[in-house]
Amino acid sequence: MELLLIRHAIPVRREVEVGPADPDLSEAGWQQARLLAEYLATEKIDRLYASPMRRAIQTATPLSEVVGISPQIEDDVAEYDRNSNEYVPVEELKAANDPRWREMLDGGWSVAEETEQEFVDRVCRGIESIISANQSAKVAVVCHGGVINAYIARILGLGDQRGFFYPNYTSIHRIAAARSGERSIVTINETPHLRGTGLPMGLFQK
């Protein structure tokens, strides 16, 4: 089967006193999501999944409308910061030289609900479950940068890392998953739908 792991579009900055921040997409994010849907419109996608977080569900919405499939929520592909009371796009952290940016570079882990190993195991279990349920299909999963990092790192045998590369907003990562258990990476950071638009792509590209 062909698996498309898609990072969500850019959300707004949101910091709250109580409860998860769980931000919505920004206006630029909605534009990215629509361009993603147009780009994938000619592909026959059999199933669509999304993380339960707003930025993933909203990114999946235009694609859902184009392919005529409602997204199925998959809890195991939620990001590690799902319960954090703040969300600041990493580009803002980098531009401000925020200490949280340095913590990310140093591989810090400040999540109370699960260890880093538990996060990676959850993600890989969830994605493998999707693969098992959709043999011989093309499946799109709208999720998060940490999720994509964790799964691709395991495929590449890099250990349980979650930050070895930076997935751009609405980037597509294609994986061929064989019944034998073999997993082959077809593309990483596929973003032709954003090039030349002036919309943010990630840390270094526009």
ChimeraX commands (.cxc) that place a marker at each C-alpha (Angstrom):
marker #1 position 0.00,0.00,0.00 radius 0.5
marker #1 position 1.00,3.65,-0.40 radius 0.5
marker #1 position 1.01,5.77,2.73 radius 0.5
marker #1 position 1.05,9.57,2.58 radius 0.5
marker #1 position 2.05,11.23,5.84 radius 0.5
marker #1 position 1.13,14.91,5.60 radius 0.5
marker #1 position 2.15,17.60,8.05 radius 0.5
marker #1 position -0.56,20.09,8.99 radius 0.5
marker #1 position -0.63,23.65,7.66 radius 0.5
marker #1 position 0.62,26.61,9.70 radius 0.5
marker #1 position -1.53,27.42,12.74 radius 0.5
marker #1 position -1.90,30.60,14.74 radius 0.5
marker #1 position 0.09,31.23,17.89 radius 0.5
marker #1 position -2.02,30.41,20.93 radius 0.5
marker #1 position -1.20,30.50,24.63 radius 0.5
marker #1 position -3.84,29.87,27.28 radius 0.5
marker #1 position -3.91,29.77,31.08 radius 0.5
marker #1 position -5.84,26.51,31.41 radius 0.5
marker #1 position -6.25,23.52,29.10 radius 0.5
marker #1 position -4.59,22.59,25.80 radius 0.5
marker #1 position -3.79,25.38,23.37 radius 0.5
marker #1 position -4.82,23.26,20.33 radius 0.5
marker #1 position -4.72,26.19,17.86 radius 0.5
marker #1 position -6.69,26.69,14.64 radius 0.5
marker #1 position -5.06,27.25,11.27 radius 0.5
marker #1 position -4.00,30.76,10.35 radius 0.5
marker #1 position -5.29,32.33,7.13 radius 0.5
marker #1 position -2.02,31.35,5.46 radius 0.5
marker #1 position -2.58,27.84,6.79 radius 0.5
marker #1 position -6.01,27.61,5.18 radius 0.5
marker #1 position -4.45,28.72,1.87 radius 0.5
marker #1 position -1.80,26.02,2.23 radius 0.5
marker #1 position -4.46,23.39,2.95 radius 0.5
marker #1 position -6.46,24.35,-0.13 radius 0.5
marker #1 position -3.36,24.19,-2.34 radius 0.5
marker #1 position -2.53,20.78,-0.88 radius 0.5
marker #1 position -6.02,19.55,-1.76 radius 0.5
marker #1 position -5.72,20.85,-5.32 radius 0.5
marker #1 position -2.33,19.16,-5.71 radius 0.5
marker #1 position -3.67,15.78,-4.57 radius 0.5
marker #1 position -6.99,16.06,-6.41 radius 0.5
marker #1 position -5.86,13.85,-9.29 radius 0.5
marker #1 position -4.70,11.01,-7.03 radius 0.5
marker #1 position -7.05,8.22,-6.02 radius 0.5
marker #1 position -6.95,8.34,-2.22 radius 0.5
marker #1 position -8.89,5.47,-0.66 radius 0.5
marker #1 position -8.85,6.48,3.00 radius 0.5
marker #1 position -8.15,9.68,4.89 radius 0.5
marker #1 position -7.05,9.87,8.52 radius 0.5
marker #1 position -6.28,12.84,10.75 radius 0.5
marker #1 position -4.87,13.50,14.18 radius 0.5
marker #1 position -7.52,14.70,16.67 radius 0.5
marker #1 position -5.81,18.10,16.94 radius 0.5
marker #1 position -7.52,21.06,15.26 radius 0.5
marker #1 position -4.64,22.01,12.99 radius 0.5
marker #1 position -4.61,18.50,11.51 radius 0.5
marker #1 position -8.39,18.17,11.15 radius 0.5
marker #1 position -8.65,21.60,9.52 radius 0.5
marker #1 position -5.79,20.79,7.13 radius 0.5
marker #1 position -7.62,17.61,6.13 radius 0.5
marker #1 position -10.90,19.45,5.47 radius 0.5
marker #1 position -10.24,20.77,1.93 radius 0.5
marker #1 position -8.68,17.44,0.95 radius 0.5
marker #1 position -11.72,15.63,2.32 radius 0.5
marker #1 position -13.98,17.78,0.16 radius 0.5
marker #1 position -11.89,17.15,-2.96 radius 0.5
marker #1 position -11.62,13.36,-2.60 radius 0.5
marker #1 position -15.10,12.87,-1.15 radius 0.5
marker #1 position -13.94,10.99,1.94 radius 0.5
marker #1 position -14.52,12.07,5.54 radius 0.5
marker #1 position -11.37,11.91,7.69 radius 0.5
marker #1 position -11.20,9.21,10.33 radius 0.5
marker #1 position -9.67,10.45,13.58 radius 0.5
marker #1 position -6.64,8.46,14.75 radius 0.5
marker #1 position -5.64,9.34,18.31 radius 0.5
marker #1 position -2.24,7.66,18.09 radius 0.5
marker #1 position -0.94,10.18,15.54 radius 0.5
marker #1 position -1.51,13.20,17.80 radius 0.5
marker #1 position 1.58,15.33,18.46 radius 0.5
marker #1 position 3.58,15.06,21.68 radius 0.5
marker #1 position 2.48,18.56,22.70 radius 0.5
marker #1 position -1.23,17.75,22.48 radius 0.5
marker #1 position -1.89,18.82,26.08 radius 0.5
marker #1 position 0.43,21.83,26.16 radius 0.5
marker #1 position -1.18,25.17,27.06 radius 0.5
marker #1 position 0.92,26.98,24.47 radius 0.5
marker #1 position 1.63,26.64,20.77 radius 0.5
marker #1 position 4.17,28.94,19.15 radius 0.5
marker #1 position 5.20,28.18,15.53 radius 0.5
marker #1 position 8.81,27.10,15.56 radius 0.5
marker #1 position 9.70,29.83,13.06 radius 0.5
marker #1 position 8.71,32.44,15.66 radius 0.5
marker #1 position 10.80,30.72,18.31 radius 0.5
marker #1 position 13.80,30.67,16.00 radius 0.5
marker #1 position 13.40,34.31,14.93 radius 0.5
marker #1 position 13.22,35.45,18.57 radius 0.5
marker #1 position 16.04,33.12,19.67 radius 0.5
marker #1 position 13.57,31.88,22.28 radius 0.5
marker #1 position 15.01,29.47,24.91 radius 0.5
marker #1 position 12.37,26.96,23.79 radius 0.5
marker #1 position 14.03,26.92,20.37 radius 0.5
marker #1 position 17.37,26.02,21.96 radius 0.5
marker #1 position 15.67,23.30,23.98 radius 0.5
marker #1 position 14.28,21.80,20.79 radius 0.5
marker #1 position 17.71,21.86,19.12 radius 0.5
marker #1 position 19.20,20.15,22.15 radius 0.5
marker #1 position 16.57,17.41,22.03 radius 0.5
marker #1 position 14.86,18.46,25.23 radius 0.5
marker #1 position 11.71,16.69,26.36 radius 0.5
marker #1 position 9.30,18.47,28.71 radius 0.5
marker #1 position 6.14,16.41,28.22 radius 0.5
marker #1 position 4.67,15.09,31.47 radius 0.5
marker #1 position 2.02,12.77,30.01 radius 0.5
marker #1 position 4.37,10.35,28.23 radius 0.5
marker #1 position 8.07,9.72,27.84 radius 0.5
marker #1 position 9.76,10.24,24.49 radius 0.5
marker #1 position 9.96,6.47,24.03 radius 0.5
marker #1 position 6.25,6.12,24.78 radius 0.5
marker #1 position 5.51,8.83,22.21 radius 0.5
marker #1 position 7.54,7.11,19.49 radius 0.5
marker #1 position 6.02,3.72,20.29 radius 0.5
marker #1 position 2.50,5.19,20.20 radius 0.5
marker #1 position 3.08,6.85,16.85 radius 0.5
marker #1 position 4.59,3.77,15.23 radius 0.5
marker #1 position 1.85,1.54,16.64 radius 0.5
marker #1 position -0.84,3.87,15.28 radius 0.5
marker #1 position 0.65,4.13,11.80 radius 0.5
marker #1 position 1.26,0.40,11.56 radius 0.5
marker #1 position -2.37,-0.16,12.58 radius 0.5
marker #1 position -3.49,2.08,9.72 radius 0.5
marker #1 position -1.28,0.13,7.31 radius 0.5
marker #1 position -2.64,-3.22,8.50 radius 0.5
marker #1 position -6.23,-2.04,8.02 radius 0.5
marker #1 position -5.65,-0.74,4.49 radius 0.5
marker #1 position -3.67,-3.28,2.50 radius 0.5
marker #1 position -3.42,-2.47,-1.24 radius 0.5
marker #1 position -4.88,1.02,-0.70 radius 0.5
marker #1 position -3.60,4.59,-0.93 radius 0.5
marker #1 position -4.03,6.25,2.45 radius 0.5
marker #1 position -3.38,9.85,3.52 radius 0.5
marker #1 position -2.72,10.68,7.18 radius 0.5
marker #1 position -2.68,14.34,8.21 radius 0.5
marker #1 position -0.55,14.62,11.32 radius 0.5
marker #1 position 2.47,16.46,12.77 radius 0.5
marker #1 position 6.17,17.08,12.40 radius 0.5
marker #1 position 7.13,15.06,15.45 radius 0.5
marker #1 position 4.97,12.16,14.32 radius 0.5
marker #1 position 6.52,12.13,10.84 radius 0.5
marker #1 position 10.02,12.36,12.30 radius 0.5
marker #1 position 9.44,9.49,14.70 radius 0.5
marker #1 position 8.07,7.09,12.09 radius 0.5
marker #1 position 10.56,7.87,9.32 radius 0.5
marker #1 position 13.49,7.70,11.74 radius 0.5
marker #1 position 12.41,4.20,12.73 radius 0.5
marker #1 position 12.12,3.12,9.09 radius 0.5
marker #1 position 15.63,4.43,8.42 radius 0.5
marker #1 position 17.03,2.69,11.47 radius 0.5
marker #1 position 18.14,5.96,13.06 radius 0.5
marker #1 position 16.87,5.02,16.49 radius 0.5
marker #1 position 13.89,6.63,18.12 radius 0.5
marker #1 position 14.48,10.21,17.06 radius 0.5
marker #1 position 11.83,12.87,16.53 radius 0.5
marker #1 position 13.87,15.80,15.22 radius 0.5
marker #1 position 16.40,14.57,12.68 radius 0.5
marker #1 position 14.82,16.66,9.89 radius 0.5
marker #1 position 12.21,19.42,9.52 radius 0.5
marker #1 position 8.94,18.58,7.71 radius 0.5
marker #1 position 7.59,21.68,5.97 radius 0.5
marker #1 position 3.97,22.76,6.37 radius 0.5
marker #1 position 1.63,20.55,4.29 radius 0.5
marker #1 position 4.64,18.52,3.17 radius 0.5
marker #1 position 3.92,15.01,1.87 radius 0.5
marker #1 position 6.05,12.03,2.83 radius 0.5
marker #1 position 5.30,8.93,0.75 radius 0.5
marker #1 position 6.00,5.46,2.05 radius 0.5
marker #1 position 5.49,2.13,0.30 radius 0.5
marker #1 position 4.39,-0.48,2.85 radius 0.5
marker #1 position 4.62,-4.13,1.81 radius 0.5
marker #1 position 2.65,-6.99,3.34 radius 0.5
marker #1 position 6.01,-8.58,4.19 radius 0.5
marker #1 position 6.72,-5.73,6.63 radius 0.5
marker #1 position 9.16,-3.88,4.39 radius 0.5
marker #1 position 8.82,-0.10,4.48 radius 0.5
marker #1 position 10.36,2.01,1.69 radius 0.5
marker #1 position 10.51,5.80,1.60 radius 0.5
marker #1 position 9.43,7.19,-1.77 radius 0.5
marker #1 position 9.56,10.95,-1.09 radius 0.5
marker #1 position 10.34,13.26,1.82 radius 0.5
marker #1 position 9.20,16.89,2.16 radius 0.5
marker #1 position 7.25,16.98,-1.10 radius 0.5
marker #1 position 5.91,20.56,-1.39 radius 0.5
marker #1 position 5.59,21.64,-5.04 radius 0.5
marker #1 position 2.12,23.02,-4.30 radius 0.5
marker #1 position 3.69,25.76,-2.14 radius 0.5
marker #1 position 6.56,26.84,-4.37 radius 0.5
marker #1 position 6.21,30.31,-5.83 radius 0.5
marker #1 position 3.12,31.10,-3.72 radius 0.5
marker #1 position 4.87,33.28,-1.14 radius 0.5
marker #1 position 3.30,31.19,1.61 radius 0.5
marker #1 position 5.53,29.98,4.47 radius 0.5
marker #1 position 6.94,26.52,4.00 radius 0.5
marker #1 position 9.13,26.07,7.03 radius 0.5
marker #1 position 12.32,27.28,8.61 radius 0.5
marker #1 position 14.27,28.23,5.51 radius 0.5
marker #1 position 11.96,28.33,2.47 radius 0.5
marker #1 position 9.18,30.52,1.11 radius 0.5
marker link #1:1,2 radius 0.2
marker link #1:2,3 radius 0.2
marker link #1:3,4 radius 0.2
marker link #1:4,5 radius 0.2
marker link #1:5,6 radius 0.2
marker link #1:6,7 radius 0.2
marker link #1:7,8 radius 0.2
marker link #1:8,9 radius 0.2
marker link #1:9,10 radius 0.2
marker link #1:10,11 radius 0.2
marker link #1:11,12 radius 0.2
marker link #1:12,13 radius 0.2
marker link #1:13,14 radius 0.2
marker link #1:14,15 radius 0.2
marker link #1:15,16 radius 0.2
marker link #1:16,17 radius 0.2
marker link #1:17,18 radius 0.2
marker link #1:18,19 radius 0.2
marker link #1:19,20 radius 0.2
marker link #1:20,21 radius 0.2
marker link #1:21,22 radius 0.2
marker link #1:22,23 radius 0.2
marker link #1:23,24 radius 0.2
marker link #1:24,25 radius 0.2
marker link #1:25,26 radius 0.2
marker link #1:26,27 radius 0.2
marker link #1:27,28 radius 0.2
marker link #1:28,29 radius 0.2
marker link #1:29,30 radius 0.2
marker link #1:30,31 radius 0.2
marker link #1:31,32 radius 0.2
marker link #1:32,33 radius 0.2
marker link #1:33,34 radius 0.2
marker link #1:34,35 radius 0.2
marker link #1:35,36 radius 0.2
marker link #1:36,37 radius 0.2
marker link #1:37,38 radius 0.2
marker link #1:38,39 radius 0.2
marker link #1:39,40 radius 0.2
marker link #1:40,41 radius 0.2
marker link #1:41,42 radius 0.2
marker link #1:42,43 radius 0.2
marker link #1:43,44 radius 0.2
marker link #1:44,45 radius 0.2
marker link #1:45,46 radius 0.2
marker link #1:46,47 radius 0.2
marker link #1:47,48 radius 0.2
marker link #1:48,49 radius 0.2
marker link #1:49,50 radius 0.2
marker link #1:50,51 radius 0.2
marker link #1:51,52 radius 0.2
marker link #1:52,53 radius 0.2
marker link #1:53,54 radius 0.2
marker link #1:54,55 radius 0.2
marker link #1:55,56 radius 0.2
marker link #1:56,57 radius 0.2
marker link #1:57,58 radius 0.2
marker link #1:58,59 radius 0.2
marker link #1:59,60 radius 0.2
marker link #1:60,61 radius 0.2
marker link #1:61,62 radius 0.2
marker link #1:62,63 radius 0.2
marker link #1:63,64 radius 0.2
marker link #1:64,65 radius 0.2
marker link #1:65,66 radius 0.2
marker link #1:66,67 radius 0.2
marker link #1:67,68 radius 0.2
marker link #1:68,69 radius 0.2
marker link #1:69,70 radius 0.2
marker link #1:70,71 radius 0.2
marker link #1:71,72 radius 0.2
marker link #1:72,73 radius 0.2
marker link #1:73,74 radius 0.2
marker link #1:74,75 radius 0.2
marker link #1:75,76 radius 0.2
marker link #1:76,77 radius 0.2
marker link #1:77,78 radius 0.2
marker link #1:78,79 radius 0.2
marker link #1:79,80 radius 0.2
marker link #1:80,81 radius 0.2
marker link #1:81,82 radius 0.2
marker link #1:82,83 radius 0.2
marker link #1:83,84 radius 0.2
marker link #1:84,85 radius 0.2
marker link #1:85,86 radius 0.2
marker link #1:86,87 radius 0.2
marker link #1:87,88 radius 0.2
marker link #1:88,89 radius 0.2
marker link #1:89,90 radius 0.2
marker link #1:90,91 radius 0.2
marker link #1:91,92 radius 0.2
marker link #1:92,93 radius 0.2
marker link #1:93,94 radius 0.2
marker link #1:94,95 radius 0.2
marker link #1:95,96 radius 0.2
marker link #1:96,97 radius 0.2
marker link #1:97,98 radius 0.2
marker link #1:98,99 radius 0.2
marker link #1:99,100 radius 0.2
marker link #1:100,101 radius 0.2
marker link #1:101,102 radius 0.2
marker link #1:102,103 radius 0.2
marker link #1:103,104 radius 0.2
marker link #1:104,105 radius 0.2
marker link #1:105,106 radius 0.2
marker link #1:106,107 radius 0.2
marker link #1:107,108 radius 0.2
marker link #1:108,109 radius 0.2
marker link #1:109,110 radius 0.2
marker link #1:110,111 radius 0.2
marker link #1:111,112 radius 0.2
marker link #1:112,113 radius 0.2
marker link #1:113,114 radius 0.2
marker link #1:114,115 radius 0.2
marker link #1:115,116 radius 0.2
marker link #1:116,117 radius 0.2
marker link #1:117,118 radius 0.2
marker link #1:118,119 radius 0.2
marker link #1:119,120 radius 0.2
marker link #1:120,121 radius 0.2
marker link #1:121,122 radius 0.2
marker link #1:122,123 radius 0.2
marker link #1:123,124 radius 0.2
marker link #1:124,125 radius 0.2
marker link #1:125,126 radius 0.2
marker link #1:126,127 radius 0.2
marker link #1:127,128 radius 0.2
marker link #1:128,129 radius 0.2
marker link #1:129,130 radius 0.2
marker link #1:130,131 radius 0.2
marker link #1:131,132 radius 0.2
marker link #1:132,133 radius 0.2
marker link #1:133,134 radius 0.2
marker link #1:134,135 radius 0.2
marker link #1:135,136 radius 0.2
marker link #1:136,137 radius 0.2
marker link #1:137,138 radius 0.2
marker link #1:138,139 radius 0.2
marker link #1:139,140 radius 0.2
marker link #1:140,141 radius 0.2
marker link #1:141,142 radius 0.2
marker link #1:142,143 radius 0.2
marker link #1:143,144 radius 0.2
marker link #1:144,145 radius 0.2
marker link #1:145,146 radius 0.2
marker link #1:146,147 radius 0.2
marker link #1:147,148 radius 0.2
marker link #1:148,149 radius 0.2
marker link #1:149,150 radius 0.2
marker link #1:150,151 radius 0.2
marker link #1:151,152 radius 0.2
marker link #1:152,153 radius 0.2
marker link #1:153,154 radius 0.2
marker link #1:154,155 radius 0.2
marker link #1:155,156 radius 0.2
marker link #1:156,157 radius 0.2
marker link #1:157,158 radius 0.2
marker link #1:158,159 radius 0.2
marker link #1:159,160 radius 0.2
marker link #1:160,161 radius 0.2
marker link #1:161,162 radius 0.2
marker link #1:162,163 radius 0.2
marker link #1:163,164 radius 0.2
marker link #1:164,165 radius 0.2
marker link #1:165,166 radius 0.2
marker link #1:166,167 radius 0.2
marker link #1:167,168 radius 0.2
marker link #1:168,169 radius 0.2
marker link #1:169,170 radius 0.2
marker link #1:170,171 radius 0.2
marker link #1:171,172 radius 0.2
marker link #1:172,173 radius 0.2
marker link #1:173,174 radius 0.2
marker link #1:174,175 radius 0.2
marker link #1:175,176 radius 0.2
marker link #1:176,177 radius 0.2
marker link #1:177,178 radius 0.2
marker link #1:178,179 radius 0.2
marker link #1:179,180 radius 0.2
marker link #1:180,181 radius 0.2
marker link #1:181,182 radius 0.2
marker link #1:182,183 radius 0.2
marker link #1:183,184 radius 0.2
marker link #1:184,185 radius 0.2
marker link #1:185,186 radius 0.2
marker link #1:186,187 radius 0.2
marker link #1:187,188 radius 0.2
marker link #1:188,189 radius 0.2
marker link #1:189,190 radius 0.2
marker link #1:190,191 radius 0.2
marker link #1:191,192 radius 0.2
marker link #1:192,193 radius 0.2
marker link #1:193,194 radius 0.2
marker link #1:194,195 radius 0.2
marker link #1:195,196 radius 0.2
marker link #1:196,197 radius 0.2
marker link #1:197,198 radius 0.2
marker link #1:198,199 radius 0.2
marker link #1:199,200 radius 0.2
marker link #1:200,201 radius 0.2
marker link #1:201,202 radius 0.2
marker link #1:202,203 radius 0.2
marker link #1:203,204 radius 0.2
marker link #1:204,205 radius 0.2
marker link #1:205,206 radius 0.2
view
